Amino acid sequence: MTQESQVKDHGGGVWSVRVPIPDNPLGHTLVHVVDTDGGPVLIDTGWDDPSAWSALTAGLGTLGITVPEVHGVVITHHHPDHHGLSGRVREASGAWIAMHAADIDVVRRTRSAEPGQWLEYITARLTAVGAPEEHLAPLRAARASGRSRPLPGGTAALPDREIAPGELLPLAGRRLRAVWTPGHTPGHVCLHLEEDHPAGLAGTGRLFSGDHLLPGITPHIGLYEDPEDTRVTDPLGDYLDSLERVGRLGAAEVLPAHQHAFTDAAGRVRELLAHHRERLDDLLDLLSAEPLTPWRLAERMEWNRPWAEIPYGSRTIAVSEAEAHVRRLVKLGLAEAVPGSDPVTFRAAR
């Protein structure tokens, strides 16, 4: 693939650069470039990897932009395929970096975490939801041997500006409004470019949707991971509410961080809402048949491959998604924890 094909002109001073994600089925992150009167601004940066950095710098070069010319960076959320290269961009350019406060807290916590803290937390959480010993054993062994590694993205830059939901970002000559869309992460934001579509498409501007709204993928909705937060959060409820809010914007076009640009945001929102309603119904049927731990529930859920073929690390992600759905059912009064169960077991509400 030529460098020119890695860069797409979306018109009106907006481009996207395909930045690879090593060894990941997503393939790439679409880093968007917005021309402003103060200089180019990036929306997300890509994974911190030499191949990704080369793709980003080469893509910008195709547009006649050098990294030192970057004026600012807006991060949709803290995940490393979006935030990873922010430190290198700031080091080369001095650009400001903006992120929602909830995700800045995640970045700060990741940077200050003691070795082994994450392994200790994840081992305890997986034990509590009924993970079998064969899944827990590698975590216990890593803790015992001191082989723990920092969380992905731990070397990314600490943002120096907070994104305030509902406010226009400081992009000279552009109208880019932040829309808080928690669910995928607690501080995920979409960015609404409140300007006429350059191709004349009907609607209210364009939406940089990060991972919140993708054309052919349902983003992962798991638990918000904070070892010190004892609140019972509802990430799936947050996500569904955020979807409805984005659907009401009436954006003419969506520019997501993965796959490709698309129209009919409202139609895609309806598809995702229906998907999660069906998934919740399926889980409630399972819990009506017998009480299940979140781990056993995840084993019975429908994934993109049989449970036996899901890799070790992905199973931890899958059970987090099962937990998020169970929490939603509990909040709706449709499911309940079995009193005294250890590990915790859930059943359909009586």
C-alpha positions in Angstrom: 0.0 0.0 0.0 1.4 3.4 -1.0 1.7 6.2 1.4 -0.8 8.2 -0.6 -3.4 5.4 -0.1 -2.7 5.6 3.6 -4.0 9.2 3.6 -7.6 10.2 2.8 -8.9 13.7 2.1 -12.3 14.1 3.7 -12.6 17.7 2.4 -12.9 21.0 4.2 -9.4 20.8 5.7 -9.9 17.3 7.3 -7.8 14.3 6.5 -7.2 10.8 8.0 -4.0 8.9 8.2 -4.0 5.1 8.6 -1.6 4.3 11.5 -1.0 0.5 12.0 -1.7 -1.3 15.3 0.9 -4.1 15.5 -0.5 -7.7 15.9 -4.1 -6.6 16.3 -7.1 -7.6 14.1 -8.3 -4.0 14.0 -5.3 -3.3 11.8 -5.0 0.4 12.1 -6.2 3.6 13.9 -7.5 6.5 11.7 -5.7 9.5 13.0 -7.6 12.6 11.8 -5.9 15.8 11.0 -7.9 19.1 11.2 -6.5 22.3 9.6 -7.0 25.3 11.9 -5.9 28.9 11.8 -3.4 28.1 14.6 -1.9 25.1 12.8 -2.8 21.4 12.3 -4.5 19.6 15.1 -4.6 15.8 15.5 -7.5 13.8 16.7 -5.9 10.7 18.3 -2.3 9.7 17.6 -2.0 5.9 17.3 -0.1 3.1 19.1 3.4 3.8 20.4 5.4 1.6 18.0 8.2 2.4 15.5 6.0 1.3 12.5 3.1 3.5 13.7 5.3 6.5 14.2 6.8 6.1 10.7 3.3 5.8 9.3 2.1 8.9 11.1 5.1 11.1 10.2 5.0 9.9 6.6 1.3 10.5 6.3 1.6 14.0 7.7 4.5 14.5 5.2 2.2 13.6 2.4 0.0 16.6 3.5 3.1 18.8 3.7 3.0 18.8 7.5 5.9 18.0 9.8 5.4 16.8 13.4 6.9 20.0 14.9 4.1 22.0 13.2 1.4 20.1 15.1 -0.4 22.7 17.2 -2.6 20.4 19.4 -3.8 16.9 20.0 -7.3 15.9 21.0 -7.6 12.4 22.4 -11.0 10.6 22.2 -10.1 8.2 25.0 -7.1 6.8 26.8 -6.6 3.4 25.1 -3.1 3.0 23.7 -4.1 2.7 20.0 -5.4 6.3 20.4 -3.2 7.9 23.0 0.1 6.0 22.6 2.1 8.3 20.4 0.9 11.5 22.1 4.2 11.8 24.1 6.3 11.6 21.0 4.1 14.2 19.2 4.4 16.6 22.2 8.1 16.0 22.5 8.6 17.0 18.8 6.2 19.8 18.7 5.3 21.2 22.1 1.6 20.6 21.2 -1.1 20.8 23.9 -2.9 17.5 24.5 -6.5 17.4 25.6 -8.6 14.6 27.1 -11.7 14.3 29.3 -10.9 14.4 33.0 -12.2 10.9 33.7 -9.7 9.4 31.3 -6.9 11.7 32.5 -7.4 10.1 35.9 -6.9 6.7 34.3 -3.6 7.9 32.6 -2.4 9.4 35.9 -3.2 6.2 37.8 -1.5 4.0 35.2 1.7 6.1 35.3 1.9 6.0 39.1 0.9 2.3 39.6 3.3 0.2 41.6 4.7 -3.0 39.9 2.4 -5.8 40.4 -0.6 -3.7 41.5 -2.6 -4.4 38.3 -1.9 -8.1 38.5 -3.0 -8.2 42.1 -6.2 -6.3 41.3 -7.1 -8.4 38.2 -6.4 -11.7 40.0 -8.8 -10.7 42.9 -11.5 -9.5 40.5 -11.3 -12.7 38.3 -11.4 -14.8 41.5 -14.5 -13.0 42.6 -16.4 -13.7 39.3 -15.6 -17.4 39.3 -12.6 -17.7 36.9 -11.2 -21.2 37.0 -7.8 -22.0 38.5 -6.2 -22.7 35.1 -6.9 -19.0 34.1 -5.7 -17.6 37.5 -2.5 -19.7 37.7 -0.5 -17.6 35.1 -1.5 -14.4 36.9 -0.4 -15.9 40.3 2.9 -17.1 38.8 3.6 -13.7 37.2 3.0 -12.0 40.6 5.2 -14.5 42.4 8.1 -14.1 39.9 7.9 -10.3 39.7 7.3 -10.4 35.9 4.6 -7.8 36.0 4.6 -5.2 33.3 3.1 -1.7 33.3 -0.3 -1.3 31.7 -0.4 -0.5 27.9 -0.1 3.2 27.3 1.8 3.8 30.6 4.5 5.9 28.7 1.9 8.0 26.8 1.8 11.7 27.6 -0.2 13.1 30.6 -2.6 15.5 29.0 -2.3 19.1 30.0 -5.8 20.2 29.0 -9.2 18.9 30.1 -12.0 18.5 27.6 -15.2 20.1 29.0 -18.3 18.3 27.6 -20.5 20.6 25.5 -17.9 23.2 25.0 -16.1 24.2 21.8 -12.4 23.2 21.8 -9.8 25.9 21.2 -9.3 25.4 17.5 -8.9 28.7 15.8 -11.3 29.1 12.9 -13.1 25.8 13.5 -16.2 24.8 15.5 -15.4 21.5 17.2 -17.7 20.7 20.1 -17.0 18.0 22.6 -19.7 15.4 23.3 -19.1 13.2 26.3 -19.9 9.6 25.4 -18.9 7.3 28.3 -19.2 3.6 27.9 -16.2 2.3 26.1 -14.2 4.2 28.7 -15.4 6.6 31.4 -14.0 9.6 29.6 -14.6 8.8 26.0 -15.6 11.8 23.9 -16.9 12.3 20.4 -16.2 15.5 18.6 -18.8 17.3 16.6 -17.5 19.5 13.8 -20.4 22.0 13.5 -19.7 23.2 10.0 -21.5 22.5 6.7 -20.4 19.3 5.1 -17.9 20.0 2.3 -19.8 17.7 -0.2 -23.1 19.3 0.7 -24.5 16.2 2.5 -27.6 17.0 4.6 -27.2 17.0 8.3 -25.5 18.9 11.1 -21.8 18.7 10.3 -19.5 15.7 10.9 -18.7 13.6 13.9 -15.3 12.3 14.9 -16.6 9.2 16.8 -13.5 7.5 18.2 -14.5 4.0 19.2 -18.0 5.0 20.2 -19.7 4.6 16.9 -18.1 2.3 14.3 -19.6 1.2 11.0 -19.2 -2.6 11.4 -17.9 -3.3 14.9 -19.6 -3.2 18.3 -17.1 -1.6 20.7 -16.1 -3.5 23.8 -18.1 -2.4 26.8 -16.6 -3.8 30.0 -16.1 -2.5 33.5 -14.3 0.7 34.3 -11.1 -0.5 35.9 -10.2 1.5 39.0 -8.9 -0.6 41.9 -9.7 2.3 44.3 -13.3 3.0 43.1 -15.9 1.1 45.1 -18.9 2.5 43.3 -21.0 0.1 41.3 -20.8 1.7 37.9 -23.0 0.9 34.9 -20.8 1.2 31.8 -23.4 -0.4 29.4 -26.1 2.0 30.6 -23.7 4.8 30.1 -22.9 3.6 26.6 -26.6 3.2 25.6 -27.4 6.6 26.9 -24.5 8.1 25.0 -25.5 6.3 21.8 -29.0 7.9 21.9 -27.4 11.3 22.6 -25.1 10.9 19.5 -28.0 9.7 17.4 -29.9 12.9 18.1 -27.1 15.1 16.7 -28.1 14.3 13.1 -24.5 14.3 11.8 -24.2 14.2 8.0 -21.1 11.9 8.2 -19.2 9.9 10.9 -15.4 9.8 10.9 -14.5 6.9 13.2 -11.1 5.9 14.5 -11.3 2.4 12.9 -12.6 1.0 9.6 -14.0 3.8 7.4 -16.2 7.0 7.3 -19.9 6.4 6.9 -23.3 8.2 6.8 -26.6 7.5 8.6 -25.3 7.8 12.1 -28.9 7.5 13.4 -29.4 4.2 11.6 -26.1 2.8 13.0 -27.2 3.9 16.5 -30.5 2.0 16.1 -28.6 -1.1 15.1 -26.3 -1.0 18.1 -29.2 -0.3 20.5 -31.0 -3.3 19.0 -27.9 -5.5 19.3 -27.5 -4.8 23.0 -31.3 -5.3 23.7 -31.0 -8.7 22.1 -27.9 -9.5 24.0 -29.5 -8.5 27.3 -32.5 -10.7 26.5 -30.2 -13.7 25.7 -28.4 -13.3 29.0 -31.6 -13.0 31.0 -32.7 -16.3 29.4 -29.5 -17.9 30.5 -29.9 -16.6 34.1 -33.6 -17.7 34.1 -32.5 -21.3 33.4 -29.9 -21.5 36.2 -27.8 -19.2 38.4 -24.4 -18.4 36.9 -21.2 -16.7 37.8 -20.1 -14.0 35.4 -17.4 -16.4 34.2 -19.8 -19.2 33.4 -22.1 -16.7 31.8 -19.3 -15.5 29.5 -18.6 -19.1 28.5 -22.2 -19.4 27.3 -22.5 -16.0 25.6 -22.3 -15.7 21.8 -18.9 -14.4 20.6 -17.2 -14.1 17.2 -15.7 -17.6 17.8 -16.3 -20.5 20.1 -15.2 -20.0 23.7 -12.6 -22.7 23.4 -10.9 -20.7 20.6 -10.9 -17.4 22.4 -7.3 -16.6 23.5 -6.3 -16.3 27.2 -6.2 -12.5 27.4 -9.4 -12.1 25.4 -11.3 -14.2 27.9 -10.5 -11.6 30.6 -12.0 -9.0 28.4 -15.0 -11.1 27.6 -15.9 -11.7 31.2 -15.6 -8.0 31.8 -18.2 -7.5 29.1 -20.4 -10.2 30.7 -20.2 -8.3 34.0 -21.2 -5.0 32.4 -24.3 -6.7 30.9 -25.2 -8.3 34.2 -24.8 -5.0 36.0 -27.3 -3.5 33.5 -29.8 -6.3 34.2 -29.4 -5.8 37.9 -29.9 -2.0 37.6 -33.1 -2.6 35.5 -34.4 -5.0 38.3 -34.3 -8.0 35.9 -31.5 -9.9 37.6 -30.1 -10.2 41.2 -27.1 -11.7 43.0 -27.7 -14.9 44.8 -27.3 -14.0 48.5 -24.2 -15.5 50.1 -22.8 -16.8 46.9 -19.0 -16.9 46.6 -17.9 -16.5 43.9 -20.8 -14.2 43.2 -23.6 -15.9 41.2 -26.5 -14.2 39.5 -30.0 -15.3 38.6 -33.1 -13.8 37.0 -35.0 -11.6 39.5 -37.8 -13.3 41.4 
